[in-house]
Amino acid sequence: MKHKVIENCNHDEFDYVIKEHWQDVWNYSFIITKDTHLSDDITQDVFIKAFENWHSFRNESSVKTWLLKITRNTALNYLKSSYFKRISLVSFFRDDKKYLSAEQEFFNKEEMDGIWNVILNLPKKYREILILDAKYELSYGEIAETLGVSIGTVKSRLHRARTRVSKILGEDKRYE
């Protein structure tokens, strides 16, 4: 497939955008699809689309928000158009704290794995909103723009998602 070359795209600037946001785009596509191979494809497609449409980026939002919106739309299109194999995730995010004992690192990792497993098993609309808030630290306005919903919807979904996670984690602790 031949890609059009953008006349006004500064290649060094775009290389920086790719290096800065590649992992965020991949992670977000994985949150939506739960498929590593599909996330690889989606991430590549997102940056091809971003490059081809760089001229249309109007700085009305951050580059990150723009890329995450492209990621979401691309991932949802992939899920609609192809067979999607669901996988279970044992460990997704790593705790990068240094100088902890091996035992403390193990327990921290186990706790984080448990929390992320709960989040990743939520319905997509709750999982997605928690990731955009907690992982990407987007404002309500940026989340609303990324998801194409109102700020009120963002607030209510975020509240419901947090309540569900708290309830599930609270129930798990009763049996320990």
N, C-alpha and C positions, 0 to 999 in steps of 0.2 A: 504494500500500500504506500503510495507516495503522499507525503505530508507537505502542505503548503508552507512556505517560508515567510515568516513575518518580517516585514521591512523594518518596523520600528522597535523590534525586540532586541534589547541589549543581552547578548548571549552570556556574558559574565554575570549579569544580574539574575538571569533565569537559572544559571547553574547554581548560584547561591540559594535561590528559592528552592530548588530541588534538594540540595544538601540539607537545608534548614528544615524542610517539611516532609521529606520522603517517609520517615518513620511514622510521623503523625498520620499521614494519609494511609499508609499500610495498616497501622493499628486500627484506625477507624473503620476501614473496609473490613478488617477481620472481625471487629465487634459486630458489624452488620451481618456478615456472611458466615462467620465461624469456619472458614475454609482458607487454609494457607495458600494453596495454589491459586484459588480464585482471587485472593487478596493481592497476590503478585501481579496478576493480569490487570486487575482493577487499578492498582497503583500506577502501572505503566500507562494505562489508558487515561487516567486523570491528568498526568503530566503532559501527555500528547495533546489532550484537549486544552489544557491550560496554555501550552505553547502556541497552539493554533489560534487561541482566542485571547492572547495576551493583550492585544489592542483594545479589547472590550472591557478589560478591568479598569474600573473608574475610580478606584480608591475610596469608594463609599463604605467599604468595610476593610478589614485587614486581609492581607493575602491569605493568611491561615484560614479565616472564615470562608473566603471565596473557594479555596481548595477543598475544605471540608464539605461545602455544599456540593461541589462537583463530585466529590467522592461519594456522598450519600446518594445522589441521583444516579451515578454510574452503577453503584452497588445494587441499588433497588432495580435498575433496569436489567442487570445480570440475573438477579434472582427471579425476575418475572419471565425472562426469556430462556432460561436453561434449567436443567435439573440441578437441584442443590442438595448435596449430601451433608447432613448435619453431623458434626463431630463433638465429642465432649472434650473440654479443655481442663487439663489438670493444673497447669501453671501458665499464666500469661504475663503478668508484670513481675519484675524482680525487684527486690528491695536492695538498693545499692549502698546502704549504710556500711561504712568501713569500720574496722577495728572492733567488731563484735566477736564474741566467742562463737565457736562452731555450734554449740548448743543453742545460743541465743539466735543465731542466724537461722537455724533449723526451725525454731518455734515461730520466729517472725515470718518466715516463708510459709509455714503451715497456716498461720493466721491469715496472711494475705491471700493465699490460695483459696481458703474457705470463703473469704469475703468476695473475691472475684468470681468464684464459682456460683455464689448466690446471685451476684449481679448478672453474670452471663446467662443465667437460666431464667431471668425475668422476661416478660413479654418485651418485644423489640422496642416499643415506644418508651418503656421505662428504662430499659438497658441503655438505649441510645442517649437519653437525656442525662442520665447519671454520668456517663462517660464524657459527654461534652462539658458537663459542669465540673466533675471531679478531676478528670485526667487532663482535659484541654483548658480548663479554667476560663471558659467563655462566659461573657456577661449574658444576662437574660435576653438582651436585644440580639446579641450574636447567635445565641442558641435559636431564638425565634426565627431569625433570618435563615440560618442553616437548615432548619426543619420545615420552614414555610408555614409556621403557625404563629399565633399571637403570643405576646408576652404573658398574658393571663393563662394561656394554655401551658406555657413553659412552667410557670409557677405551680400550677395545680398538678401537672404530671410529675414535676420534681418532688413535690410534697408527697404524692402517692407512692412514688418510687422509693423514697427514703423510708416511708412508713412500712412498706412491704419488706425492705431489707432489714430494718430494725426488728420487725415482727419475726421474720425467719431466723435471724441470728439470735434473738431472744429465746425462741423456742428451742434452738439447738443447744443453747447453754443450760437449759433445764435438765437435759439428759446426760450431761457430762459428769 
